[in-house]
Amino acid sequence: MKVAVVLETVTCERGEEIISALDGRGFEILNAGMKKKDDKPELTYINTGLLGAILLNLGVADFVIGGCGTGQGFFNSILQYPNVFCGHILTPLDAWLFARINAGNCISLALTQGYGWASEINLKYIFDKLFLEKFGLGYPESRFEIQAVSRKRLSSISEKTHHPFYEIIENIDHEVLNPVLKFPGVLEMLDIENKDFKIQKAFKKRLSELQ
């Protein structure tokens, strides 16, 4: 599984702790967001929400881990896009229930508020529980079928209530998209030339407009 870590300017220095907590699980890790505070261009949670959604919708990542000070900003940002099912995760129990019931493809972490002594251990325990079992096993197990139906309905709602992703790229504000496209390593990671024609066309048009 390809797991992308996507962090913004306030919490980017937590990246090493997140990647360390993911170590040994057999994942391919993509550190796609900011790594240190002097990285340019600076990314806010608005930018990383879009970046995380791009990675998921283009199939670059199977799962995205992001966050911000409280986790709420990134959570709300990335949920504006199609095919993203994100959980706001504070504890290992949150992670376990999210994996079993919601079986999503993204989590948002609080990386400043309440982030103190032994928080790096909490991160490890969160990932232990998040990736403990196959996603979507249900809880309680007697509700497995109804929870699976709910996930399918939510996916159908997402398709109906969002524009196609290439249209989003065509129309989204420059202030949101440009920092993402300019961020070091992103374009190479996206591998636009090998994506669907409509996606290629949308990205190429926006790239031609970059200032």
C-alpha positions in Angstrom: 0.0 0.0 0.0 1.2 3.5 -0.8 0.7 5.9 2.1 1.2 9.6 1.6 2.1 12.0 4.4 0.8 15.5 3.6 1.6 18.2 6.2 1.2 22.0 6.2 3.3 24.8 7.5 2.3 24.8 11.2 2.9 21.1 11.8 5.4 20.0 9.1 8.1 19.2 11.6 5.9 16.3 12.9 6.6 14.5 9.7 9.6 12.6 10.9 7.6 11.3 13.9 4.7 10.2 11.7 7.0 8.4 9.3 8.9 6.8 12.2 5.6 5.5 13.6 4.7 4.0 10.2 8.1 2.2 10.0 8.1 -1.6 9.7 4.6 -1.9 8.3 5.6 -2.7 4.7 4.1 0.5 3.2 5.6 2.6 0.5 5.7 6.1 2.1 5.4 9.3 0.1 6.4 12.3 2.1 4.5 14.7 -0.2 3.9 17.9 1.8 6.1 20.2 3.8 9.1 18.8 5.6 10.4 21.9 7.4 9.1 25.4 8.0 11.4 27.1 5.4 10.1 24.9 2.6 8.7 27.0 -0.3 6.1 27.6 -1.4 4.4 27.4 2.0 1.4 25.1 2.1 -1.6 25.8 4.4 -4.2 23.1 5.3 -6.2 24.4 2.3 -3.4 23.5 0.0 -2.6 20.1 1.6 -6.3 19.2 1.5 -6.2 19.6 -2.3 -2.8 17.8 -2.5 -4.1 14.9 -0.6 -7.2 14.7 -2.8 -5.1 14.8 -5.9 -3.0 12.0 -4.7 -6.0 9.8 -4.0 -8.0 10.7 -7.1 -5.0 10.1 -9.4 -4.1 6.8 -7.8 -0.7 8.0 -6.6 -1.6 7.1 -3.0 -3.9 4.5 -1.5 -4.1 6.2 1.8 -3.4 9.8 3.0 -2.2 10.9 6.5 -2.5 14.6 7.1 -3.4 17.0 9.8 -2.9 20.5 11.2 -3.0 22.1 14.7 -6.3 20.6 15.8 -6.8 18.2 12.8 -10.1 19.9 12.0 -8.8 22.2 9.3 -7.3 19.5 7.1 -10.3 17.2 7.9 -12.7 19.8 6.5 -10.4 20.8 3.6 -9.9 17.4 2.1 -13.6 16.4 2.5 -14.5 19.0 -0.1 -13.3 16.7 -2.8 -14.7 13.5 -4.3 -13.6 10.0 -3.5 -12.1 11.1 -0.1 -13.4 9.5 3.1 -11.5 11.0 6.0 -11.5 10.4 9.8 -10.5 12.9 12.5 -8.3 10.6 14.7 -7.2 11.5 18.2 -6.8 8.1 19.9 -6.0 4.5 19.0 -9.7 3.6 19.6 -10.7 6.3 17.1 -8.4 4.7 14.6 -9.6 1.1 15.2 -13.3 2.1 14.9 -12.6 4.2 11.8 -10.9 1.3 10.1 -13.6 -1.2 11.0 -16.7 0.9 10.5 -15.9 3.7 8.0 -13.0 1.9 6.1 -11.9 5.3 4.7 -8.8 6.3 2.8 -7.5 9.3 4.8 -7.0 10.4 8.4 -6.5 13.9 9.9 -4.4 14.2 13.1 -4.2 16.9 15.7 -0.5 17.7 15.7 -0.3 20.8 18.0 -3.4 20.8 20.3 -2.8 18.2 23.0 0.4 17.1 21.4 2.8 16.7 24.3 4.8 14.2 26.3 4.7 10.7 24.7 2.7 11.9 21.7 5.0 10.0 19.3 4.0 6.8 21.2 0.3 7.7 20.7 1.0 8.0 17.0 2.5 4.5 16.9 -0.5 3.1 18.8 -2.9 4.9 16.4 -1.2 3.3 13.4 -1.1 -0.1 15.3 -4.9 0.0 15.6 -5.6 1.7 12.3 -3.7 -0.9 10.2 -4.3 -3.9 12.6 -6.9 -5.7 10.4 -8.6 -5.5 7.0 -10.7 -2.4 6.8 -14.5 -2.6 6.9 -14.9 -5.6 9.2 -17.6 -3.8 11.1 -18.3 -3.1 14.7 -20.1 -4.6 16.4 -19.7 -7.5 13.9 -23.5 -7.9 13.8 -23.7 -4.6 12.0 -21.2 -5.5 9.3 -23.8 -5.7 6.5 -25.6 -2.4 7.2 -22.3 -0.6 7.7 -21.1 -1.9 4.3 -24.3 -0.7 2.7 -23.8 2.7 4.3 -20.3 3.0 2.9 -21.6 2.2 -0.6 -24.3 4.8 -0.2 -21.8 7.4 1.0 -19.6 6.7 -2.0 -22.6 7.1 -4.3 -23.5 10.4 -2.7 -20.0 11.6 -3.2 -20.2 10.9 -6.9 -23.4 12.8 -7.2 -22.5 15.8 -5.1 -19.0 16.5 -6.5 -17.8 17.7 -9.9 -15.5 15.3 -11.8 -12.0 15.7 -10.6 -10.7 17.1 -13.9 -13.3 19.9 -13.7 -12.1 20.7 -10.2 -8.6 21.1 -11.5 -9.8 23.2 -14.3 -11.7 25.6 -12.1 -10.1 25.7 -8.7 -8.6 29.1 -7.5 -5.0 29.7 -8.5 -4.2 30.6 -4.8 -5.1 27.0 -3.9 -3.7 25.0 -6.8 -0.5 26.9 -7.7 1.4 26.3 -4.4 0.7 22.6 -4.8 1.9 22.5 -8.4 5.0 24.5 -7.6 5.9 22.4 -4.5 9.1 20.4 -5.0 8.6 16.9 -6.2 4.8 17.0 -6.6 4.7 17.0 -10.4 7.1 14.1 -10.6 5.0 12.2 -8.1 1.8 12.8 -10.0 3.2 11.5 -13.3 0.5 13.4 -15.3 1.6 11.9 -18.7 0.3 8.5 -17.6 -3.1 9.6 -16.4 -6.5 9.8 -18.0 -6.6 12.3 -21.0 -9.1 14.7 -19.3 -6.9 14.8 -16.2 -3.8 15.4 -18.4 -5.5 18.2 -20.3 -6.7 19.9 -17.1 -3.3 19.8 -15.4 -1.4 20.9 -18.5 -3.7 23.9 -19.0 -3.2 24.9 -15.4 0.6 24.4 -15.6 0.7 26.6 -18.6 -0.9 29.4 -16.6 1.6 29.2 -13.7 3.2 32.5 -12.8 
